[in-house]
Amino acid sequence: MSGPSMKEKDVEASIRGPSPDVAVGEVKDVRNADAALAFLRHEGAVREMTPQDHKKLIRKVDLMIMPIMWGCYFFQYLDKTLINYANVMGLQEDAHISKAQFSNLALIFYVSYLAFEFPHGYGMQRLPTAKYLGAMVFFWGTIVASTSACKNWGALVTTRVLLGVFESAVAPSLILITGMWYKADEQPLRTGIWYLGTGTGTVVGSLISYGFQHYKSSTFTSWQIMFLVVGLMTCCHGLVVMLILPDNPMKSRLTHDEKVWAIERLRENQTGIENKHFKPAQVLECLTDPQTWMLCLITISSNVPNGAVSSFQATLIKGFGYDSKTTALLQIPSGFISIIAILIATYLAGRFSQRAWNLIALLVPGIMGGCLLAFLPDENKIGKLIGNYLTNCIGATLPLLYSWVSSNIAGHSKKVTMNALLLMSFCIGNIIGPLTFTAESAPEYVPAKISIVVTCTVAAVLTIALRMYYVWENKRRDALPDGHKTDVEFSDMTDRKNKEFRYRL
């Protein structure tokens, strides 16, 4: 007869020991466990990995996936913010839309982005992750290219809705892929590297905008040719993703030994690699887990200013008294500040395994920047410009939140659910942010600038509270009797059910 079925864990195991909270035994139901476990049990006999092998493996993995992941986020950020550049290039006048209608275009994008997070989460679990991601990149590239033909409000609304639908797949896909390949202390920096697409997207977007403003033609306006060229480039990258990016380590171009090493070195994460079986119990656990809602609240509050800055940065700078071409150039430092903040914060978070304190350190310049924007006199253009640049540090909190979720959520169905909720929270923040820029408060937008200060402060307080919760939970688990289940690391057990799991701070 078979042993007792443990539906909550999706494994069959014999349980023994002094405490019901401590599982001791062996994962037996390989079919419902992580896909990596079946691979290891059938093909896991390889020589021991040396330190030289490990370094070579890391370099090979980095070269194989990091440039492609960066490209996905680069085009995602560039494509969604092209409308910001197009606005100072005459989009409102050419499409005959009002300032209020333009503001609503940012809102519309994030509404559709939010609505499709759960469908994408299910699709990413059931289908090959990299192929799914590549298809979405290609589809949104076609939408960006199609925007060049938009000449009225209805056409712009349609393209923004569809852009949000397809772009909403990119961040949760990249979070999953990062967790498949990297150890917990490696994830912050790698997440930061592909998230550099935001900073580089700002720099390149500003240069593209500046360059295309010199384009003169009776056939296309400057912003139309900009959308067409960038959209076609995005389509090409989507094809690269589908053809080159591996779906997981087991199906990669690594040698057999390297595949086993790539999997085995992730045991300490205890978050697994992939499981194609959708498990409702893990979804329910995610919805009832305190960390879920604390992470969501931090993401919402930190993305209210991020949404405001990303959507209205050109408008703010132009409001300081600069012309359109100068405005485009003055956005370039914002990209470099974002790049520096991301690299420093994610490196330190991985080096010292401290995500919370680094996240707070990024919010402080945001608070300072909001104060400068809101309270300096209008004639102090340089001071307000510096304040605008400081707010670009806020966006660097997002890769830390991505890596925090990747390292602290276990169980594949729970991970895709948490990723969806995290990105929905990102959307809510980005929906609220542009709404603080009202037509009545133009051109100073003082309420929007004050909201930057308030929401950054709220995010910092919530981050401290979440860290305290993790410390408390880890101490509670440390007090439990010792016990170990063989291969629990690849059992697809959730972080709450696996008492050997410890939360990263």
Summary of the structure (lengths in Angstrom):
residues: 505
radius of gyration: 23.5
end to end distance: 43.5
largest distance: 82.4
contacts: 1864
relative contact order: 0.16
helix: 73%
strand: 2%
